[in-house]
Amino acid sequence: MKIIRSKEFTANRPWGALDIATMNGITVRLHWTDQPYKWHVNDGQEVFAVLDGRVEMHYRDNGDELRAVLETGDVFYASVGTEHVAHPIGQARILVVEAEGSL
């Protein structure tokens, strides 16, 4: 059993992570960041939940770059092949659920 106080988690580098669980090839990680990630496409599906802070998610749909501001409590689902990049607005803590070994 674990209790994780996400608002207290920080990392020594942007996108540093606390591995919470691996379940049947799916990982659950808590990330802390104050810097954008990089454009990427995951090997599978990804669930991205903002636990603390705000994140501007950039993603591509049919060649168009779109943006959405995710507030605390919001969830972004990236289907297979969704190119995306997260830009935190200040510090953010994000729960990411994805296939083990994904980018």
C-alpha positions in Angstrom: 0.0 0.0 0.0 1.2 3.5 -0.7 -0.2 7.0 0.1 1.3 9.7 -2.1 0.8 13.3 -1.4 1.2 14.6 -5.0 1.4 18.3 -4.0 4.5 17.5 -1.9 6.4 15.8 -4.8 9.2 17.5 -6.5 12.0 16.2 -8.7 15.6 17.3 -9.2 14.9 17.9 -13.0 12.0 18.7 -15.2 9.8 15.6 -15.9 11.4 13.7 -13.0 9.1 10.9 -12.0 8.0 8.9 -9.0 7.1 5.4 -10.2 3.9 4.4 -8.5 3.0 1.1 -10.0 3.4 -1.2 -13.0 0.3 -3.3 -13.6 0.2 -5.8 -16.5 2.6 -3.8 -18.6 1.0 -0.4 -17.8 2.9 2.1 -15.7 1.6 4.8 -13.4 4.0 7.7 -12.7 3.8 11.0 -11.0 5.8 13.7 -12.8 6.9 17.1 -11.6 7.9 19.7 -14.1 8.3 23.4 -14.7 9.5 23.0 -18.3 7.9 21.8 -21.6 8.5 18.2 -22.6 9.2 17.4 -26.3 6.9 16.6 -29.2 6.4 12.9 -29.2 4.0 10.0 -30.1 3.7 7.3 -27.5 3.9 3.6 -28.5 0.4 3.2 -27.2 -2.4 5.1 -25.5 -1.7 7.6 -22.7 -3.8 9.1 -20.0 -2.4 12.4 -18.6 -4.1 13.9 -15.5 -3.1 17.2 -14.0 -3.0 16.8 -10.2 -1.6 20.2 -9.4 -1.0 23.3 -11.5 -1.9 24.1 -15.1 -0.6 22.7 -18.4 -1.0 23.9 -22.0 -1.2 20.8 -24.1 -0.3 21.1 -27.7 -1.4 18.3 -30.0 -1.8 17.7 -33.7 -5.0 16.6 -35.3 -5.1 16.1 -39.1 -2.0 18.2 -39.5 -3.3 21.1 -37.5 -1.6 22.2 -34.2 -4.2 22.7 -31.5 -3.9 23.7 -27.9 -5.9 23.3 -24.7 -5.2 24.6 -21.2 -5.6 21.8 -18.7 -6.5 22.9 -15.2 -6.0 20.9 -12.0 -8.3 17.8 -12.2 -8.4 17.8 -16.1 -7.4 14.7 -18.0 -5.9 14.5 -21.5 -6.2 11.2 -23.4 -3.7 10.6 -26.2 -4.9 7.8 -28.5 -2.4 5.8 -30.5 -0.6 8.1 -32.9 -1.5 11.4 -31.2 1.5 13.7 -31.5 1.6 16.0 -28.4 3.7 18.1 -26.1 2.9 19.4 -22.6 3.9 23.0 -21.6 3.4 23.6 -17.9 2.3 27.0 -16.8 4.6 27.4 -13.8 5.1 24.2 -11.8 2.8 21.2 -12.4 2.4 17.7 -11.1 1.0 15.2 -13.6 -0.1 11.6 -13.3 0.7 9.6 -16.4 -0.7 6.2 -17.2 0.9 4.5 -20.3 2.4 1.3 -21.6 5.6 0.3 -19.9 8.7 1.7 -21.7 6.8 4.5 -23.5 8.5 7.8 -24.2 
